[in-house]
């Protein structure tokens, strides 16, 4: 039972680290059985004229269900957004708390720095977590805002027991351009069914 409890605790802490903390928790997570299920059959899909499918989250899929890359993303923006996303994955995998926190956007509608420091610091202290990017693409873009869609594999190891769990999932990372460069404004992760 202890291993299952620790694994569940780790998964919960990992979700906190991935999804971030918000001042308005009810909007982000109402602690109901349907939390995190938007886009997984819970939402209505619409078809565009080109035969593509657009989900309620705004991600456009081709006829085979692959995420389409956003059009008209300036090359410089694409390079900068990809660099920030790659740095985000790298700082998390290297347990570089300060580097990770430097990538986040803080404010009333975004992250709370102290909550993030505590949540992510707890994950780093209690578990070895590694994220592997299977695929990524800029799936949405408007001037000053980019949406990065990614398929990830997350491997979590409980150092006390050595229990290792690998799970895939989809993530949408919203980045906003600021005076300090591109910052991560929100992270939405949906784990794949076991």
QUINOR-V416504 format. One record per helix or strand of 3 or more residues. SS is the DSSP state (~ for helix, > for strand). FROM is the first residue (numbers start at 1). TO is the last residue. If there is no record, write none. Layout:
ss/from/to
SS/FROM/TO
SS/FROM/TO
//
This chain:
ss/from/to
~/2/19
~/25/28
~/75/93
~/97/102
~/113/126
>/127/142
>/145/158
>/164/178
>/181/191
//
